[in-house]
């Protein structure tokens, strides 16, 4: 028996996805589509299928479908049949003809955004995060403009996936990694796969293995990382391991919009290990005061931290 509610959700997903492919989604509609895809694997698969047909129809010169003209249930057999007809008609792959269209994606100030790219890769942007994406037959390129981002890259040995950020060029074939550009310097954490990190000017680079991170401070270096904590922010948790409070403050500002100010530079250099939930600011005081010699005071837009010593 067909579930009317599920059918309604898939119809909404198809309408929003088509509007997105036409570049007509508002931030609110984009957030709604992200939520639907995150909650339903079937919805995510439907978006990927529609993206496939959209790209093929564009190459073949076929008029792109309007939402009302789509099949009520756009199943994979229909998609693959349409794709086969279109590929046979043009005799070429989609990516050999498509230009490297540049699209800017942005997350709203109040929430993260999950972006499904045309190649099947998925990127999670932090609050107010922005990136510019271009894809063609030769490669896939992302310019990370602002904010933190977690990348789950679709495997494609013929088209390298490149991320430009913080003066570095990150090149992958298929992997999951997190990128954090901030005042303390660029941080790259690799969860699985392999990732080459090199200066954007073409200088010598390094190849990261799973469980390794790249830190670009005064002296760029490779360090071991906590794989579980690297992308915890995508689930609303910030995990710190012996991090200076200045770094904790940067993370809170990036993911919550709340500030953490310090009574002195010495306080900002105190080191903290623990977990902070972005949706539970009332717990930050307890977390800090239970492990450090500090007291916190509420201020407009955040908290102020001072020492209890002396």
C-alpha positions as CSV (number, residue, x, y, z in Angstrom):
1,X,0.0,0.0,0.0
2,X,1.4,3.4,-1.0
3,X,2.0,5.8,1.9
4,X,0.4,9.1,0.9
5,X,2.6,11.1,3.3
6,X,5.8,9.5,1.8
7,X,4.6,10.2,-1.7
8,X,3.9,13.8,-0.8
9,X,7.4,14.2,0.6
10,X,9.0,12.8,-2.6
11,X,6.9,15.1,-4.7
12,X,8.1,18.1,-2.6
13,X,11.7,16.8,-2.9
14,X,11.4,16.6,-6.7
15,X,9.9,20.1,-7.0
16,X,12.6,21.6,-4.8
17,X,15.4,19.7,-6.5
18,X,14.2,20.9,-10.0
19,X,14.0,24.5,-8.8
20,X,17.6,24.1,-7.4
21,X,18.9,22.8,-10.7
22,X,17.3,25.9,-12.4
23,X,19.0,28.1,-9.8
24,X,15.7,29.3,-8.3
25,X,15.9,28.1,-4.7
26,X,15.6,30.5,-1.8
27,X,17.7,29.9,1.3
28,X,14.6,28.7,3.1
29,X,13.8,26.2,0.3
30,X,17.4,25.0,0.2
31,X,17.4,24.4,3.9
32,X,14.1,22.5,3.6
33,X,15.5,20.3,0.8
34,X,18.6,19.6,2.9
35,X,16.5,18.5,5.8
36,X,14.4,16.2,3.7
37,X,17.4,14.5,2.1
38,X,19.1,14.2,5.5
39,X,16.0,12.5,6.9
40,X,15.3,10.1,4.0
41,X,17.8,8.0,2.0
42,X,15.0,7.7,-0.7
43,X,14.7,11.4,-0.9
44,X,18.5,11.8,-1.4
45,X,18.5,9.1,-4.1
46,X,15.6,10.9,-5.8
47,X,17.6,14.1,-6.0
48,X,20.7,12.3,-7.4
49,X,18.5,10.6,-10.1
50,X,16.9,13.9,-11.1
51,X,20.4,15.5,-11.3
52,X,21.5,12.8,-13.6
53,X,18.6,13.2,-16.0
54,X,18.9,17.0,-15.9
55,X,22.5,16.9,-17.0
56,X,21.9,14.4,-19.8
57,X,18.9,16.3,-21.1
58,X,20.9,19.6,-21.1
59,X,23.6,18.0,-23.3
60,X,21.1,16.5,-25.7
61,X,19.2,19.7,-26.1
62,X,16.1,18.2,-24.7
63,X,13.7,20.6,-23.0
64,X,14.2,20.3,-19.2
65,X,11.1,19.0,-17.4
66,X,8.8,21.2,-15.4
67,X,7.7,20.0,-12.0
68,X,4.2,19.3,-13.1
69,X,5.4,17.1,-16.0
70,X,7.5,14.8,-13.9
71,X,6.3,11.2,-13.2
72,X,4.6,10.9,-9.9
73,X,7.1,8.3,-8.9
74,X,10.4,9.1,-10.6
75,X,12.0,5.6,-10.0
76,X,15.5,4.6,-11.0
77,X,14.3,2.5,-14.0
78,X,12.7,5.5,-15.6
79,X,15.9,7.6,-14.9
80,X,18.3,5.1,-16.4
81,X,16.1,4.5,-19.4
82,X,16.0,8.2,-20.1
83,X,19.8,8.4,-19.6
84,X,20.4,5.6,-22.0
85,X,18.3,7.2,-24.7
86,X,20.0,10.5,-24.3
87,X,23.5,9.1,-24.3
88,X,22.8,7.0,-27.4
89,X,21.4,10.2,-29.1
90,X,24.5,12.3,-28.4
91,X,27.2,9.6,-28.5
92,X,29.2,11.4,-25.9
93,X,29.5,11.6,-22.1
94,X,27.8,14.4,-20.3
95,X,31.0,15.8,-18.9
96,X,32.7,16.0,-22.2
97,X,30.3,18.8,-23.3
98,X,29.2,20.5,-20.2
99,X,31.0,23.8,-19.4
100,X,32.6,24.3,-16.0
101,X,29.6,26.2,-14.5
102,X,30.5,28.0,-11.4
103,X,27.9,27.9,-8.6
104,X,28.1,29.6,-5.2
105,X,26.5,27.7,-2.2
106,X,25.9,29.4,1.1
107,X,24.6,28.2,4.5
108,X,22.2,30.5,6.5
109,X,23.5,32.3,9.6
110,X,21.5,30.1,11.9
111,X,22.2,26.6,10.7
112,X,24.5,24.3,8.8
113,X,23.7,23.3,5.2
114,X,24.2,20.0,3.5
115,X,24.9,20.4,-0.2
116,X,24.6,17.5,-2.7
117,X,26.9,18.2,-5.7
118,X,26.1,17.0,-9.2
119,X,28.8,14.3,-9.1
120,X,27.3,12.7,-6.0
121,X,29.7,14.3,-3.5
122,X,28.3,15.8,-0.4
123,X,29.5,18.9,1.5
124,X,28.4,20.1,4.9
125,X,28.9,23.9,5.4
126,X,29.0,25.5,8.8
127,X,26.8,28.4,9.7
128,X,27.3,31.3,7.2
129,X,29.8,29.1,5.2
130,X,30.2,29.7,1.5
131,X,31.9,27.9,-1.4
132,X,32.1,28.2,-5.1
133,X,31.9,25.0,-7.2
134,X,32.9,24.3,-10.8
135,X,32.8,20.9,-12.6
136,X,33.6,19.8,-16.1
137,X,35.2,16.9,-18.0
138,X,38.7,17.6,-16.6
139,X,38.0,18.0,-12.9
140,X,36.0,19.2,-10.0
141,X,37.0,22.4,-8.2
142,X,35.8,24.0,-4.9
143,X,36.9,27.4,-3.7
144,X,36.1,27.4,0.1
145,X,35.3,31.0,0.6
146,X,34.2,31.2,4.3
147,X,33.5,28.9,7.2
148,X,34.2,25.3,8.0
149,X,33.3,22.4,5.6
150,X,33.2,18.6,5.7
151,X,33.6,16.8,2.4
152,X,32.4,13.4,1.5
153,X,33.8,13.0,-2.1
154,X,32.4,10.7,-4.7
155,X,35.1,8.4,-6.2
156,X,36.1,9.4,-9.8
157,X,39.6,8.6,-10.9
158,X,39.2,10.5,-14.2
159,X,38.3,13.8,-12.5
160,X,40.3,14.9,-9.5
161,X,38.4,16.8,-6.8
162,X,40.3,19.9,-5.8
163,X,39.6,22.3,-2.9
164,X,41.3,25.7,-2.8
165,X,41.5,27.1,0.8
166,X,43.9,29.1,3.0
167,X,46.6,29.3,0.3
168,X,46.6,25.5,-0.1
169,X,45.5,23.1,-2.8
170,X,43.8,19.9,-1.6
171,X,43.5,17.2,-4.2
172,X,41.5,13.9,-3.7
173,X,40.1,11.1,-5.7
174,X,37.5,9.8,-3.2
175,X,37.7,10.5,0.5
176,X,36.2,12.2,3.6
177,X,37.9,15.2,5.1
178,X,37.3,18.3,7.1
179,X,38.7,21.8,6.4
180,X,38.8,24.6,9.0
181,X,40.3,27.9,7.9
182,X,40.5,30.4,10.8
183,X,42.8,32.9,12.5
184,X,44.9,30.2,14.1
185,X,45.8,28.8,10.6
186,X,44.4,26.3,8.2
187,X,43.5,22.8,9.7
188,X,42.8,19.8,7.4
189,X,41.7,16.5,9.0
190,X,41.5,13.2,6.9
191,X,39.0,10.6,8.0
192,X,39.6,8.1,5.1
193,X,41.1,7.8,1.7
194,X,44.2,9.8,0.6
195,X,44.6,13.6,0.3
196,X,47.4,15.6,-1.2
197,X,48.0,19.1,0.4
198,X,50.3,21.5,-1.4
199,X,50.6,25.3,-1.6
200,X,48.4,26.9,-4.2
201,X,51.5,28.3,-5.9
202,X,52.6,24.8,-6.8
203,X,55.2,24.2,-4.1
204,X,56.1,20.9,-2.5
205,X,53.2,19.2,-0.6
206,X,52.4,16.3,1.6
207,X,50.1,13.3,1.2
208,X,47.9,12.6,4.2
209,X,46.8,9.1,5.3
210,X,43.6,8.4,7.3
211,X,44.0,9.6,10.9
212,X,46.4,12.4,9.9
213,X,45.9,16.1,9.8
214,X,47.7,19.1,8.3
215,X,48.3,22.3,10.4
216,X,49.4,25.5,8.7
217,X,50.7,27.7,11.5
218,X,54.1,29.3,11.6
219,X,55.5,25.9,10.6
220,X,53.2,23.7,8.5
221,X,53.2,20.1,9.8
222,X,51.4,16.8,9.8
223,X,49.8,15.6,13.1
224,X,47.8,12.7,14.3
225,X,44.1,13.5,14.8
226,X,40.9,12.2,16.6
227,X,39.0,10.8,13.6
228,X,35.7,10.7,15.6
229,X,36.0,14.4,16.6
230,X,37.1,15.8,13.2
231,X,33.5,16.2,11.9
232,X,31.6,16.1,15.1
233,X,30.4,19.6,14.5
234,X,28.2,18.3,11.7
235,X,26.2,16.7,14.6
236,X,26.2,19.7,16.8
237,X,29.2,18.8,19.0
238,X,32.5,20.6,19.2
239,X,35.3,18.3,20.6
240,X,38.5,19.8,21.9
241,X,41.7,18.0,22.9
242,X,44.2,20.1,24.7
243,X,43.1,23.2,22.7
244,X,43.9,26.8,23.8
245,X,40.8,28.7,24.9
246,X,41.4,31.1,21.9
247,X,40.8,28.1,19.6
248,X,37.7,27.1,21.6
249,X,36.5,30.7,21.2
250,X,37.0,30.6,17.4
251,X,35.0,27.3,17.2
252,X,32.1,28.7,19.3
253,X,31.9,31.9,17.2
254,X,32.0,29.9,13.9
255,X,29.3,27.4,14.9
256,X,27.0,29.4,17.2
257,X,27.6,33.1,16.6
258,X,28.4,33.5,20.4
259,X,31.6,35.2,21.5
260,X,34.0,34.2,24.2
261,X,36.2,37.1,25.4
262,X,39.0,36.9,28.0
263,X,40.1,39.0,30.9
264,X,43.7,38.6,29.9
265,X,45.9,37.0,27.2
266,X,47.0,34.4,29.8
267,X,43.4,33.1,30.1
268,X,43.1,32.7,26.3
269,X,46.2,30.5,26.4
270,X,44.7,28.0,29.0
271,X,44.2,24.6,27.4
272,X,40.8,22.8,27.4
273,X,39.8,19.2,26.7
274,X,36.1,18.4,26.5
275,X,32.9,18.4,24.5
276,X,30.6,21.5,24.0
277,X,27.2,21.2,22.5
278,X,26.4,24.1,20.2
279,X,22.7,24.0,21.1
280,X,23.3,24.0,24.9
281,X,25.2,27.3,25.7
282,X,24.0,27.0,29.3
283,X,26.3,24.0,29.8
284,X,29.5,25.8,28.5
285,X,30.1,27.5,31.9
286,X,30.0,24.2,33.8
287,X,32.3,22.5,31.2
288,X,34.9,25.2,31.5
289,X,34.8,25.9,35.2
290,X,34.9,22.2,36.1
291,X,38.3,21.6,34.5
292,X,40.0,25.0,34.5
293,X,40.8,27.7,37.1
294,X,38.3,30.1,35.5
295,X,35.0,31.8,36.1
296,X,32.6,32.8,33.3
297,X,30.3,35.8,33.2
298,X,27.4,36.2,30.8
299,X,27.8,39.3,28.5
300,X,25.8,40.4,25.5
301,X,26.3,37.9,22.7
302,X,28.4,35.5,24.7
303,X,30.5,34.9,27.8
304,X,33.6,36.5,29.4
305,X,36.2,34.2,30.9
306,X,38.5,35.3,33.8
307,X,41.0,33.5,36.0
308,X,40.3,32.5,39.6
309,X,44.0,32.4,40.4
310,X,45.2,35.5,42.2
